Amino acid sequence: MEQRVDTAKTPKLLDQVRLRMRAKHYSLRTEQSYLHWIKRFILFHGKRHPRDMGAPEVEAFLTALAVESKVAAATQNLALAAVLFLYREILGVDLPWLDGVTRAK
């Protein structure tokens, strides 16, 4: 008997984020912004998959935004919200509280 291969593959990570945000009725602008920050987070860590990273990598990313990029506090908070959405909603991981983050001024 011939074995069939399931051709329906799971959506890519960013497509999963997009689909979840639409299911939760987030605005289009919020979706675009979160996708931007999630991409920057992944690129910051050399295209490693977020499931292979955790709180130390999130802290390093947010600290680099504040110290090296000198972003405003609101921008850093937006980046944090996007990354937390990725971990909680898509990967099902609750990150421990991020105490090691240098906060933007």
Jmol script that loads the backbone (N, CA, C; Angstrom):
load data "model"
ATOM      1  N   MET A   1       0.830  -1.171   0.000  1.00  0.00           N
ATOM      2  CA  MET A   1       0.000   0.000   0.000  1.00  0.00           C
ATOM      3  C   MET A   1       0.886   1.249   0.000  1.00  0.00           C
ATOM      4  N   GLU A   2       0.531   2.216  -0.805  1.00  0.00           N
ATOM      5  CA  GLU A   2       1.309   3.444  -0.927  1.00  0.00           C
ATOM      6  C   GLU A   2       1.030   4.363   0.260  1.00  0.00           C
ATOM      7  N   GLN A   3       2.104   4.902   0.822  1.00  0.00           N
ATOM      8  CA  GLN A   3       1.956   5.799   1.957  1.00  0.00           C
ATOM      9  C   GLN A   3       1.925   7.243   1.463  1.00  0.00           C
ATOM     10  N   ARG A   4       0.934   7.992   1.898  1.00  0.00           N
ATOM     11  CA  ARG A   4       0.793   9.382   1.461  1.00  0.00           C
ATOM     12  C   ARG A   4       1.535  10.297   2.425  1.00  0.00           C
ATOM     13  N   VAL A   5       2.176  11.276   1.858  1.00  0.00           N
ATOM     14  CA  VAL A   5       2.870  12.279   2.655  1.00  0.00           C
ATOM     15  C   VAL A   5       1.953  13.484   2.765  1.00  0.00           C
ATOM     16  N   ASP A   6       1.789  13.967   3.974  1.00  0.00           N
ATOM     17  CA  ASP A   6       0.946  15.136   4.198  1.00  0.00           C
ATOM     18  C   ASP A   6       1.642  16.363   3.628  1.00  0.00           C
ATOM     19  N   THR A   7       1.058  16.943   2.587  1.00  0.00           N
ATOM     20  CA  THR A   7       1.675  18.095   1.928  1.00  0.00           C
ATOM     21  C   THR A   7       1.360  19.400   2.641  1.00  0.00           C
ATOM     22  N   ALA A   8       0.369  19.391   3.515  1.00  0.00           N
ATOM     23  CA  ALA A   8       0.022  20.600   4.266  1.00  0.00           C
ATOM     24  C   ALA A   8       1.031  20.756   5.396  1.00  0.00           C
ATOM     25  N   LYS A   9       1.964  21.684   5.225  1.00  0.00           N
ATOM     26  CA  LYS A   9       2.955  21.871   6.269  1.00  0.00           C
ATOM     27  C   LYS A   9       2.550  23.043   7.162  1.00  0.00           C
ATOM     28  N   THR A  10       3.111  23.058   8.346  1.00  0.00           N
ATOM     29  CA  THR A  10       2.767  24.130   9.274  1.00  0.00           C
ATOM     30  C   THR A  10       3.301  25.453   8.740  1.00  0.00           C
ATOM     31  N   PRO A  11       2.575  26.528   9.000  1.00  0.00           N
ATOM     32  CA  PRO A  11       3.024  27.829   8.503  1.00  0.00           C
ATOM     33  C   PRO A  11       4.346  28.246   9.137  1.00  0.00           C
ATOM     34  N   LYS A  12       5.080  29.088   8.439  1.00  0.00           N
ATOM     35  CA  LYS A  12       6.338  29.604   8.965  1.00  0.00           C
ATOM     36  C   LYS A  12       6.052  30.447  10.201  1.00  0.00           C
ATOM     37  N   LEU A  13       7.089  30.687  10.973  1.00  0.00           N
ATOM     38  CA  LEU A  13       6.944  31.372  12.251  1.00  0.00           C
ATOM     39  C   LEU A  13       6.230  32.716  12.117  1.00  0.00           C
ATOM     40  N   LEU A  14       6.687  33.556  11.205  1.00  0.00           N
ATOM     41  CA  LEU A  14       6.084  34.886  11.069  1.00  0.00           C
ATOM     42  C   LEU A  14       4.653  34.796  10.534  1.00  0.00           C
ATOM     43  N   ASP A  15       4.367  33.777   9.737  1.00  0.00           N
ATOM     44  CA  ASP A  15       2.987  33.572   9.280  1.00  0.00           C
ATOM     45  C   ASP A  15       2.098  33.146  10.448  1.00  0.00           C
ATOM     46  N   GLN A  16       2.657  32.360  11.359  1.00  0.00           N
ATOM     47  CA  GLN A  16       1.905  31.967  12.548  1.00  0.00           C
ATOM     48  C   GLN A  16       1.580  33.193  13.404  1.00  0.00           C
ATOM     49  N   VAL A  17       2.554  34.093  13.533  1.00  0.00           N
ATOM     50  CA  VAL A  17       2.329  35.330  14.289  1.00  0.00           C
ATOM     51  C   VAL A  17       1.212  36.128  13.628  1.00  0.00           C
ATOM     52  N   ARG A  18       1.307  36.284  12.321  1.00  0.00           N
ATOM     53  CA  ARG A  18       0.304  37.056  11.570  1.00  0.00           C
ATOM     54  C   ARG A  18      -1.097  36.456  11.750  1.00  0.00           C
ATOM     55  N   LEU A  19      -1.205  35.140  11.613  1.00  0.00           N
ATOM     56  CA  LEU A  19      -2.501  34.475  11.753  1.00  0.00           C
ATOM     57  C   LEU A  19      -3.067  34.625  13.162  1.00  0.00           C
ATOM     58  N   ARG A  20      -2.224  34.477  14.180  1.00  0.00           N
ATOM     59  CA  ARG A  20      -2.696  34.597  15.564  1.00  0.00           C
ATOM     60  C   ARG A  20      -3.158  36.020  15.859  1.00  0.00           C
ATOM     61  N   MET A  21      -2.421  37.001  15.345  1.00  0.00           N
ATOM     62  CA  MET A  21      -2.796  38.392  15.583  1.00  0.00           C
ATOM     63  C   MET A  21      -4.129  38.722  14.907  1.00  0.00           C
ATOM     64  N   ARG A  22      -4.345  38.174  13.738  1.00  0.00           N
ATOM     65  CA  ARG A  22      -5.616  38.415  13.041  1.00  0.00           C
ATOM     66  C   ARG A  22      -6.761  37.718  13.759  1.00  0.00           C
ATOM     67  N   ALA A  23      -6.502  36.528  14.289  1.00  0.00           N
ATOM     68  CA  ALA A  23      -7.534  35.819  15.038  1.00  0.00           C
ATOM     69  C   ALA A  23      -7.915  36.580  16.306  1.00  0.00           C
ATOM     70  N   LYS A  24      -6.955  37.307  16.880  1.00  0.00           N
ATOM     71  CA  LYS A  24      -7.208  38.079  18.090  1.00  0.00           C
ATOM     72  C   LYS A  24      -7.629  39.519  17.772  1.00  0.00           C
ATOM     73  N   HIS A  25      -7.819  39.822  16.495  1.00  0.00           N
ATOM     74  CA  HIS A  25      -8.302  41.122  16.028  1.00  0.00           C
ATOM     75  C   HIS A  25      -7.382  42.290  16.387  1.00  0.00           C
ATOM     76  N   TYR A  26      -6.076  42.057  16.315  1.00  0.00           N
ATOM     77  CA  TYR A  26      -5.128  43.149  16.481  1.00  0.00           C
ATOM     78  C   TYR A  26      -5.198  44.033  15.236  1.00  0.00           C
ATOM     79  N   SER A  27      -4.836  45.294  15.387  1.00  0.00           N
ATOM     80  CA  SER A  27      -4.876  46.198  14.239  1.00  0.00           C
ATOM     81  C   SER A  27      -3.753  45.836  13.262  1.00  0.00           C
ATOM     82  N   LEU A  28      -3.927  46.228  12.016  1.00  0.00           N
ATOM     83  CA  LEU A  28      -2.929  45.947  10.987  1.00  0.00           C
ATOM     84  C   LEU A  28      -1.598  46.610  11.332  1.00  0.00           C
ATOM     85  N   ARG A  29      -1.665  47.823  11.863  1.00  0.00           N
ATOM     86  CA  ARG A  29      -0.440  48.545  12.212  1.00  0.00           C
ATOM     87  C   ARG A  29       0.314  47.849  13.350  1.00  0.00           C
ATOM     88  N   THR A  30      -0.427  47.336  14.318  1.00  0.00           N
ATOM     89  CA  THR A  30       0.202  46.589  15.416  1.00  0.00           C
ATOM     90  C   THR A  30       0.848  45.326  14.877  1.00  0.00           C
ATOM     91  N   GLU A  31       0.158  44.653  13.978  1.00  0.00           N
ATOM     92  CA  GLU A  31       0.706  43.446  13.355  1.00  0.00           C
ATOM     93  C   GLU A  31       2.017  43.758  12.644  1.00  0.00           C
ATOM     94  N   GLN A  32       2.035  44.818  11.862  1.00  0.00           N
ATOM     95  CA  GLN A  32       3.250  45.195  11.133  1.00  0.00           C
ATOM     96  C   GLN A  32       4.389  45.528  12.095  1.00  0.00           C
ATOM     97  N   SER A  33       4.061  46.243  13.145  1.00  0.00           N
ATOM     98  CA  SER A  33       5.069  46.643  14.116  1.00  0.00           C
ATOM     99  C   SER A  33       5.637  45.434  14.859  1.00  0.00           C
ATOM    100  N   TYR A  34       4.775  44.532  15.317  1.00  0.00           N
ATOM    101  CA  TYR A  34       5.240  43.336  16.018  1.00  0.00           C
ATOM    102  C   TYR A  34       6.111  42.474  15.108  1.00  0.00           C
ATOM    103  N   LEU A  35       5.696  42.311  13.858  1.00  0.00           N
ATOM    104  CA  LEU A  35       6.497  41.514  12.923  1.00  0.00           C
ATOM    105  C   LEU A  35       7.874  42.136  12.719  1.00  0.00           C
ATOM    106  N   HIS A  36       7.923  43.453  12.643  1.00  0.00           N
ATOM    107  CA  HIS A  36       9.200  44.164  12.491  1.00  0.00           C
ATOM    108  C   HIS A  36      10.128  43.847  13.662  1.00  0.00           C
ATOM    109  N   TRP A  37       9.614  43.958  14.894  1.00  0.00           N
ATOM    110  CA  TRP A  37      10.457  43.743  16.066  1.00  0.00           C
ATOM    111  C   TRP A  37      10.831  42.277  16.240  1.00  0.00           C
ATOM    112  N   ILE A  38       9.967  41.372  15.871  1.00  0.00           N
ATOM    113  CA  ILE A  38      10.301  39.944  15.949  1.00  0.00           C
ATOM    114  C   ILE A  38      11.411  39.623  14.948  1.00  0.00           C
ATOM    115  N   LYS A  39      11.314  40.187  13.742  1.00  0.00           N
ATOM    116  CA  LYS A  39      12.380  39.984  12.745  1.00  0.00           C
ATOM    117  C   LYS A  39      13.701  40.538  13.261  1.00  0.00           C
ATOM    118  N   ARG A  40      13.676  41.743  13.846  1.00  0.00           N
ATOM    119  CA  ARG A  40      14.909  42.341  14.367  1.00  0.00           C
ATOM    120  C   ARG A  40      15.506  41.488  15.480  1.00  0.00           C
ATOM    121  N   PHE A  41      14.647  40.926  16.318  1.00  0.00           N
ATOM    122  CA  PHE A  41      15.110  40.051  17.398  1.00  0.00           C
ATOM    123  C   PHE A  41      15.820  38.828  16.818  1.00  0.00           C
ATOM    124  N   ILE A  42      15.218  38.206  15.816  1.00  0.00           N
ATOM    125  CA  ILE A  42      15.801  37.014  15.193  1.00  0.00           C
ATOM    126  C   ILE A  42      17.114  37.366  14.490  1.00  0.00           C
ATOM    127  N   LEU A  43      17.139  38.463  13.760  1.00  0.00           N
ATOM    128  CA  LEU A  43      18.360  38.877  13.064  1.00  0.00           C
ATOM    129  C   LEU A  43      19.465  39.264  14.043  1.00  0.00           C
ATOM    130  N   PHE A  44      19.091  39.881  15.162  1.00  0.00           N
ATOM    131  CA  PHE A  44      20.069  40.279  16.181  1.00  0.00           C
ATOM    132  C   PHE A  44      20.850  39.062  16.679  1.00  0.00           C
ATOM    133  N   HIS A  45      20.181  37.933  16.735  1.00  0.00           N
ATOM    134  CA  HIS A  45      20.820  36.710  17.233  1.00  0.00           C
ATOM    135  C   HIS A  45      21.240  35.769  16.101  1.00  0.00           C
ATOM    136  N   GLY A  46      21.556  36.317  14.950  1.00  0.00           N
ATOM    137  CA  GLY A  46      22.115  35.518  13.855  1.00  0.00           C
ATOM    138  C   GLY A  46      21.156  34.515  13.264  1.00  0.00           C
ATOM    139  N   LYS A  47      19.880  34.874  13.193  1.00  0.00           N
ATOM    140  CA  LYS A  47      18.837  34.044  12.591  1.00  0.00           C
ATOM    141  C   LYS A  47      18.601  32.726  13.332  1.00  0.00           C
ATOM    142  N   ARG A  48      18.897  32.714  14.627  1.00  0.00           N
ATOM    143  CA  ARG A  48      18.560  31.536  15.440  1.00  0.00           C
ATOM    144  C   ARG A  48      17.052  31.505  15.638  1.00  0.00           C
ATOM    145  N   HIS A  49      16.496  30.302  15.734  1.00  0.00           N
ATOM    146  CA  HIS A  49      15.055  30.186  15.950  1.00  0.00           C
ATOM    147  C   HIS A  49      14.744  30.555  17.400  1.00  0.00           C
ATOM    148  N   PRO A  50      13.692  31.335  17.615  1.00  0.00           N
ATOM    149  CA  PRO A  50      13.359  31.755  18.975  1.00  0.00           C
ATOM    150  C   PRO A  50      13.140  30.605  19.962  1.00  0.00           C
ATOM    151  N   ARG A  51      12.706  29.438  19.498  1.00  0.00           N
ATOM    152  CA  ARG A  51      12.498  28.332  20.433  1.00  0.00           C
ATOM    153  C   ARG A  51      13.833  27.846  21.000  1.00  0.00           C
ATOM    154  N   ASP A  52      14.957  28.165  20.312  1.00  0.00           N
ATOM    155  CA  ASP A  52      16.281  27.793  20.801  1.00  0.00           C
ATOM    156  C   ASP A  52      16.877  28.866  21.701  1.00  0.00           C
ATOM    157  N   MET A  53      16.115  29.923  21.958  1.00  0.00           N
ATOM    158  CA  MET A  53      16.590  31.032  22.793  1.00  0.00           C
ATOM    159  C   MET A  53      15.632  31.202  23.966  1.00  0.00           C
ATOM    160  N   GLY A  54      16.021  32.058  24.890  1.00  0.00           N
ATOM    161  CA  GLY A  54      15.171  32.282  26.057  1.00  0.00           C
ATOM    162  C   GLY A  54      15.374  33.669  26.623  1.00  0.00           C
ATOM    163  N   ALA A  55      15.157  33.788  27.921  1.00  0.00           N
ATOM    164  CA  ALA A  55      15.217  35.077  28.608  1.00  0.00           C
ATOM    165  C   ALA A  55      16.574  35.790  28.432  1.00  0.00           C
ATOM    166  N   PRO A  56      17.720  35.094  28.505  1.00  0.00           N
ATOM    167  CA  PRO A  56      18.998  35.817  28.348  1.00  0.00           C
ATOM    168  C   PRO A  56      19.120  36.509  26.981  1.00  0.00           C
ATOM    169  N   GLU A  57      18.621  35.856  25.935  1.00  0.00           N
ATOM    170  CA  GLU A  57      18.692  36.461  24.596  1.00  0.00           C
ATOM    171  C   GLU A  57      17.726  37.643  24.472  1.00  0.00           C
ATOM    172  N   VAL A  58      16.561  37.530  25.093  1.00  0.00           N
ATOM    173  CA  VAL A  58      15.605  38.648  25.073  1.00  0.00           C
ATOM    174  C   VAL A  58      16.204  39.833  25.822  1.00  0.00           C
ATOM    175  N   GLU A  59      16.813  39.562  26.985  1.00  0.00           N
ATOM    176  CA  GLU A  59      17.450  40.625  27.759  1.00  0.00           C
ATOM    177  C   GLU A  59      18.571  41.284  26.964  1.00  0.00           C
ATOM    178  N   ALA A  60      19.382  40.483  26.281  1.00  0.00           N
ATOM    179  CA  ALA A  60      20.488  41.037  25.489  1.00  0.00           C
ATOM    180  C   ALA A  60      19.959  41.929  24.374  1.00  0.00           C
ATOM    181  N   PHE A  61      18.902  41.504  23.706  1.00  0.00           N
ATOM    182  CA  PHE A  61      18.307  42.291  22.625  1.00  0.00           C
ATOM    183  C   PHE A  61      17.757  43.612  23.135  1.00  0.00           C
ATOM    184  N   LEU A  62      16.986  43.564  24.213  1.00  0.00           N
ATOM    185  CA  LEU A  62      16.375  44.785  24.741  1.00  0.00           C
ATOM    186  C   LEU A  62      17.423  45.742  25.300  1.00  0.00           C
ATOM    187  N   THR A  63      18.449  45.192  25.923  1.00  0.00           N
ATOM    188  CA  THR A  63      19.533  46.031  26.438  1.00  0.00           C
ATOM    189  C   THR A  63      20.287  46.699  25.298  1.00  0.00           C
ATOM    190  N   ALA A  64      20.535  45.952  24.219  1.00  0.00           N
ATOM    191  CA  ALA A  64      21.225  46.531  23.055  1.00  0.00           C
ATOM    192  C   ALA A  64      20.401  47.656  22.437  1.00  0.00           C
ATOM    193  N   LEU A  65      19.088  47.506  22.431  1.00  0.00           N
ATOM    194  CA  LEU A  65      18.243  48.588  21.914  1.00  0.00           C
ATOM    195  C   LEU A  65      18.433  49.858  22.727  1.00  0.00           C
ATOM    196  N   ALA A  66      18.484  49.716  24.054  1.00  0.00           N
ATOM    197  CA  ALA A  66      18.607  50.880  24.928  1.00  0.00           C
ATOM    198  C   ALA A  66      20.007  51.481  24.885  1.00  0.00           C
ATOM    199  N   VAL A  67      21.028  50.620  24.950  1.00  0.00           N
ATOM    200  CA  VAL A  67      22.398  51.101  25.092  1.00  0.00           C
ATOM    201  C   VAL A  67      23.032  51.471  23.752  1.00  0.00           C
ATOM    202  N   GLU A  68      22.928  50.572  22.773  1.00  0.00           N
ATOM    203  CA  GLU A  68      23.596  50.809  21.488  1.00  0.00           C
ATOM    204  C   GLU A  68      22.741  51.633  20.529  1.00  0.00           C
ATOM    205  N   SER A  69      21.478  51.288  20.419  1.00  0.00           N
ATOM    206  CA  SER A  69      20.602  51.990  19.478  1.00  0.00           C
ATOM    207  C   SER A  69      19.979  53.239  20.089  1.00  0.00           C
ATOM    208  N   LYS A  70      20.044  53.340  21.419  1.00  0.00           N
ATOM    209  CA  LYS A  70      19.520  54.503  22.133  1.00  0.00           C
ATOM    210  C   LYS A  70      18.062  54.809  21.785  1.00  0.00           C
ATOM    211  N   VAL A  71      17.240  53.761  21.767  1.00  0.00           N
ATOM    212  CA  VAL A  71      15.826  53.951  21.463  1.00  0.00           C
ATOM    213  C   VAL A  71      15.109  54.541  22.674  1.00  0.00           C
ATOM    214  N   ALA A  72      13.957  55.118  22.445  1.00  0.00           N
ATOM    215  CA  ALA A  72      13.132  55.651  23.520  1.00  0.00           C
ATOM    216  C   ALA A  72      12.526  54.505  24.325  1.00  0.00           C
ATOM    217  N   ALA A  73      12.094  54.819  25.536  1.00  0.00           N
ATOM    218  CA  ALA A  73      11.496  53.804  26.403  1.00  0.00           C
ATOM    219  C   ALA A  73      10.266  53.178  25.755  1.00  0.00           C
ATOM    220  N   ALA A  74       9.451  53.989  25.089  1.00  0.00           N
ATOM    221  CA  ALA A  74       8.241  53.460  24.435  1.00  0.00           C
ATOM    222  C   ALA A  74       8.601  52.467  23.334  1.00  0.00           C
ATOM    223  N   THR A  75       9.677  52.733  22.621  1.00  0.00           N
ATOM    224  CA  THR A  75      10.121  51.832  21.554  1.00  0.00           C
ATOM    225  C   THR A  75      10.607  50.516  22.143  1.00  0.00           C
ATOM    226  N   GLN A  76      11.365  50.605  23.225  1.00  0.00           N
ATOM    227  CA  GLN A  76      11.842  49.393  23.881  1.00  0.00           C
ATOM    228  C   GLN A  76      10.661  48.577  24.409  1.00  0.00           C
ATOM    229  N   ASN A  77       9.658  49.260  24.961  1.00  0.00           N
ATOM    230  CA  ASN A  77       8.473  48.565  25.462  1.00  0.00           C
ATOM    231  C   ASN A  77       7.710  47.872  24.337  1.00  0.00           C
ATOM    232  N   LEU A  78       7.649  48.508  23.182  1.00  0.00           N
ATOM    233  CA  LEU A  78       6.979  47.906  22.026  1.00  0.00           C
ATOM    234  C   LEU A  78       7.721  46.649  21.577  1.00  0.00           C
ATOM    235  N   ALA A  79       9.050  46.728  21.519  1.00  0.00           N
ATOM    236  CA  ALA A  79       9.858  45.561  21.149  1.00  0.00           C
ATOM    237  C   ALA A  79       9.648  44.431  22.156  1.00  0.00           C
ATOM    238  N   LEU A  80       9.588  44.770  23.440  1.00  0.00           N
ATOM    239  CA  LEU A  80       9.349  43.773  24.476  1.00  0.00           C
ATOM    240  C   LEU A  80       7.979  43.120  24.292  1.00  0.00           C
ATOM    241  N   ALA A  81       6.960  43.929  24.031  1.00  0.00           N
ATOM    242  CA  ALA A  81       5.606  43.388  23.833  1.00  0.00           C
ATOM    243  C   ALA A  81       5.564  42.428  22.649  1.00  0.00           C
ATOM    244  N   ALA A  82       6.252  42.772  21.572  1.00  0.00           N
ATOM    245  CA  ALA A  82       6.274  41.917  20.384  1.00  0.00           C
ATOM    246  C   ALA A  82       6.946  40.580  20.675  1.00  0.00           C
ATOM    247  N   VAL A  83       8.087  40.620  21.348  1.00  0.00           N
ATOM    248  CA  VAL A  83       8.819  39.387  21.649  1.00  0.00           C
ATOM    249  C   VAL A  83       8.035  38.535  22.648  1.00  0.00           C
ATOM    250  N   LEU A  84       7.418  39.165  23.632  1.00  0.00           N
ATOM    251  CA  LEU A  84       6.606  38.411  24.586  1.00  0.00           C
ATOM    252  C   LEU A  84       5.402  37.764  23.896  1.00  0.00           C
ATOM    253  N   PHE A  85       4.796  38.465  22.947  1.00  0.00           N
ATOM    254  CA  PHE A  85       3.690  37.892  22.175  1.00  0.00           C
ATOM    255  C   PHE A  85       4.162  36.632  21.449  1.00  0.00           C
ATOM    256  N   LEU A  86       5.324  36.730  20.821  1.00  0.00           N
ATOM    257  CA  LEU A  86       5.892  35.577  20.107  1.00  0.00           C
ATOM    258  C   LEU A  86       6.054  34.384  21.039  1.00  0.00           C
ATOM    259  N   TYR A  87       6.657  34.619  22.200  1.00  0.00           N
ATOM    260  CA  TYR A  87       6.915  33.505  23.117  1.00  0.00           C
ATOM    261  C   TYR A  87       5.640  32.954  23.740  1.00  0.00           C
ATOM    262  N   ARG A  88       4.738  33.822  24.182  1.00  0.00           N
ATOM    263  CA  ARG A  88       3.530  33.348  24.869  1.00  0.00           C
ATOM    264  C   ARG A  88       2.521  32.744  23.903  1.00  0.00           C
ATOM    265  N   GLU A  89       2.222  33.463  22.825  1.00  0.00           N
ATOM    266  CA  GLU A  89       1.128  33.077  21.941  1.00  0.00           C
ATOM    267  C   GLU A  89       1.514  32.034  20.889  1.00  0.00           C
ATOM    268  N   ILE A  90       2.734  32.098  20.398  1.00  0.00           N
ATOM    269  CA  ILE A  90       3.143  31.205  19.311  1.00  0.00           C
ATOM    270  C   ILE A  90       3.928  30.006  19.834  1.00  0.00           C
ATOM    271  N   LEU A  91       4.907  30.251  20.680  1.00  0.00           N
ATOM    272  CA  LEU A  91       5.765  29.173  21.154  1.00  0.00           C
ATOM    273  C   LEU A  91       5.262  28.543  22.449  1.00  0.00           C
ATOM    274  N   GLY A  92       4.306  29.183  23.113  1.00  0.00           N
ATOM    275  CA  GLY A  92       3.760  28.635  24.344  1.00  0.00           C
ATOM    276  C   GLY A  92       4.750  28.608  25.489  1.00  0.00           C
ATOM    277  N   VAL A  93       5.645  29.589  25.527  1.00  0.00           N
ATOM    278  CA  VAL A  93       6.674  29.656  26.565  1.00  0.00           C
ATOM    279  C   VAL A  93       6.455  30.926  27.377  1.00  0.00           C
ATOM    280  N   ASP A  94       6.403  30.780  28.706  1.00  0.00           N
ATOM    281  CA  ASP A  94       6.343  31.951  29.575  1.00  0.00           C
ATOM    282  C   ASP A  94       7.764  32.268  30.002  1.00  0.00           C
ATOM    283  N   LEU A  95       8.250  33.420  29.586  1.00  0.00           N
ATOM    284  CA  LEU A  95       9.604  33.811  29.961  1.00  0.00           C
ATOM    285  C   LEU A  95       9.594  34.298  31.402  1.00  0.00           C
ATOM    286  N   PRO A  96      10.621  33.934  32.180  1.00  0.00           N
ATOM    287  CA  PRO A  96      10.703  34.472  33.536  1.00  0.00           C
ATOM    288  C   PRO A  96      10.890  35.986  33.461  1.00  0.00           C
ATOM    289  N   TRP A  97      10.550  36.660  34.525  1.00  0.00           N
ATOM    290  CA  TRP A  97      10.632  38.114  34.521  1.00  0.00           C
ATOM    291  C   TRP A  97      12.032  38.543  34.111  1.00  0.00           C
ATOM    292  N   LEU A  98      12.120  39.549  33.285  1.00  0.00           N
ATOM    293  CA  LEU A  98      13.381  39.988  32.696  1.00  0.00           C
ATOM    294  C   LEU A  98      14.005  41.088  33.567  1.00  0.00           C
ATOM    295  N   ASP A  99      14.765  40.689  34.576  1.00  0.00           N
ATOM    296  CA  ASP A  99      15.354  41.657  35.504  1.00  0.00           C
ATOM    297  C   ASP A  99      16.650  42.257  34.985  1.00  0.00           C
ATOM    298  N   GLY A 100      17.324  41.576  34.061  1.00  0.00           N
ATOM    299  CA  GLY A 100      18.634  42.027  33.623  1.00  0.00           C
ATOM    300  C   GLY A 100      18.600  43.030  32.483  1.00  0.00           C
ATOM    301  N   VAL A 101      17.452  43.561  32.155  1.00  0.00           N
ATOM    302  CA  VAL A 101      17.338  44.484  31.029  1.00  0.00           C
ATOM    303  C   VAL A 101      17.692  45.898  31.463  1.00  0.00           C
ATOM    304  N   THR A 102      18.582  46.539  30.713  1.00  0.00           N
ATOM    305  CA  THR A 102      18.842  47.949  30.915  1.00  0.00           C
ATOM    306  C   THR A 102      17.725  48.708  30.256  1.00  0.00           C
ATOM    307  N   ARG A 103      16.998  49.498  31.038  1.00  0.00           N
ATOM    308  CA  ARG A 103      15.835  50.207  30.525  1.00  0.00           C
ATOM    309  C   ARG A 103      16.256  51.479  29.791  1.00  0.00           C
ATOM    310  N   ALA A 104      15.543  51.773  28.721  1.00  0.00           N
ATOM    311  CA  ALA A 104      15.772  53.001  27.969  1.00  0.00           C
ATOM    312  C   ALA A 104      15.262  54.178  28.789  1.00  0.00           C
ATOM    313  N   LYS A 105      15.857  55.334  28.571  1.00  0.00           N
ATOM    314  CA  LYS A 105      15.456  56.548  29.315  1.00  0.00           C
ATOM    315  C   LYS A 105      14.517  57.395  28.496  1.00  0.00           C
TER     316      LYS A 105
END
end "model"
wireframe off; spacefill off
backbone 0.3
color backbone group
